[in-house]
Amino acid sequence: MNIAAYIIYLLLTGIITIKVGQVLFHHGRFYILSAMHGDETLTGVINKLLLTGYYLVNLGYAALMLRNWQTITTVTQLVSSVGTMTGRIVFSLAIMHYLNILWIALFGKQQQLFSHHKK
């Protein structure tokens, strides 16, 4: 039963990670552009870097979670385990998203201070 749980979990995690990554990449660009004061080049670089890091961290974390999986013998355990593990991934996505927003906001403020000192 563990093999079925792994397959379901990896499919769910992969779909969620890729879909959320695409949405954040598309809609986050406007936020990053605003924080970078209209710098298109810097915005593009940061947005692609965030997407790449997001995919690597989340898919790597999902793969590492397989090591901690207990033996599953019933369908109830399968549903419970897949739900718990998927919930952990979604929770980590939320934490990463808000940390990235904080990082971008702080970086944008630093850029703004730097540009004021430059004048």
C-alpha positions as CSV (number, residue, x, y, z in Angstrom):
1,M,0.0,0.0,0.0
2,N,2.9,2.4,0.5
3,I,3.6,2.4,-3.2
4,A,0.1,3.6,-3.9
5,A,0.4,6.3,-1.3
6,Y,3.7,7.4,-2.8
7,I,2.2,7.7,-6.2
8,I,-0.9,9.6,-5.1
9,Y,1.2,11.9,-2.9
10,L,3.8,12.6,-5.5
11,L,1.1,13.3,-8.1
12,L,-0.8,15.6,-5.8
13,T,2.3,17.4,-4.6
14,G,3.7,17.8,-8.1
15,I,0.4,19.2,-9.5
16,I,-0.1,21.6,-6.5
17,T,3.6,22.8,-6.6
18,I,3.6,23.4,-10.4
19,K,0.1,25.1,-10.5
20,V,0.9,27.3,-7.5
21,G,4.3,28.1,-8.9
22,Q,2.8,29.2,-12.2
23,V,0.2,31.4,-10.5
24,L,2.8,33.0,-8.2
25,F,5.2,33.6,-11.1
26,H,2.5,35.3,-13.2
27,H,0.8,37.4,-10.5
28,G,3.9,37.9,-8.4
29,R,5.6,39.7,-11.2
30,F,3.5,42.8,-10.6
31,Y,4.3,42.9,-6.9
32,I,8.0,42.4,-7.6
33,L,7.9,45.1,-10.3
34,S,6.3,47.5,-7.8
35,A,8.9,46.6,-5.1
36,M,11.7,47.1,-7.6
37,H,10.4,50.5,-8.7
38,G,9.7,49.5,-12.3
39,D,13.0,47.8,-13.0
40,E,11.9,45.3,-15.6
41,T,15.3,43.5,-15.9
42,L,15.7,43.0,-12.1
43,T,12.0,42.0,-11.8
44,G,12.4,39.3,-14.4
45,V,15.6,37.9,-12.9
46,I,14.1,37.8,-9.4
47,N,10.9,36.3,-10.5
48,K,12.7,33.5,-12.4
49,L,15.0,32.9,-9.5
50,L,12.1,32.6,-7.1
51,L,10.3,30.2,-9.3
52,T,13.3,28.0,-9.8
53,G,14.1,28.0,-6.1
54,Y,10.4,27.3,-5.3
55,Y,10.3,24.3,-7.5
56,L,13.6,22.9,-6.3
57,V,12.8,23.3,-2.6
58,N,9.3,22.0,-2.7
59,L,9.8,19.0,-5.0
60,G,13.0,18.2,-3.0
61,Y,11.1,18.5,0.3
62,A,8.3,16.3,-1.1
63,A,10.8,13.6,-2.1
64,L,12.5,13.8,1.3
65,M,9.1,13.3,3.0
66,L,9.0,9.8,1.5
67,R,11.8,8.7,3.9
68,N,9.6,9.5,6.9
69,W,6.6,7.5,5.8
70,Q,5.3,4.8,8.1
71,T,4.1,1.5,6.8
72,I,0.5,1.6,5.5
73,T,-1.7,-1.4,5.8
74,T,-5.3,0.0,5.4
75,V,-7.1,2.4,3.1
76,T,-7.8,4.6,6.0
77,Q,-4.1,4.9,6.8
78,L,-3.4,5.6,3.2
79,V,-5.9,8.5,3.0
80,S,-4.7,9.8,6.4
81,S,-1.1,9.6,5.5
82,V,-1.5,11.2,2.0
83,G,-3.6,14.0,3.5
84,T,-1.1,14.7,6.3
85,M,1.9,14.7,4.0
86,T,0.1,16.8,1.4
87,G,-1.0,19.3,4.1
88,R,2.7,19.6,5.2
89,I,3.7,20.5,1.7
90,V,0.9,23.1,1.3
91,F,1.8,24.6,4.6
92,S,5.5,24.9,3.5
93,L,4.3,26.5,0.3
94,A,2.5,29.1,2.3
95,I,5.4,29.8,4.6
96,M,7.8,30.1,1.6
97,H,5.4,32.5,-0.2
98,Y,5.1,34.9,2.8
99,L,8.9,34.8,3.4
100,N,9.5,35.6,-0.2
101,I,7.0,38.5,0.0
102,L,8.8,39.8,3.1
103,W,12.2,39.4,1.4
104,I,11.1,41.3,-1.7
105,A,9.6,44.1,0.3
106,L,12.8,44.5,2.4
107,F,14.9,44.3,-0.8
108,G,12.7,46.9,-2.4
109,K,13.1,49.3,0.5
110,Q,16.8,48.8,0.4
111,Q,16.8,49.6,-3.3
112,Q,14.8,52.7,-2.6
113,L,17.2,53.9,0.1
114,F,20.2,53.2,-2.1
115,S,18.7,55.2,-5.0
116,H,18.0,58.2,-2.6
117,H,21.7,58.1,-1.4
118,K,22.8,58.0,-5.0
119,K,21.2,61.3,-6.0
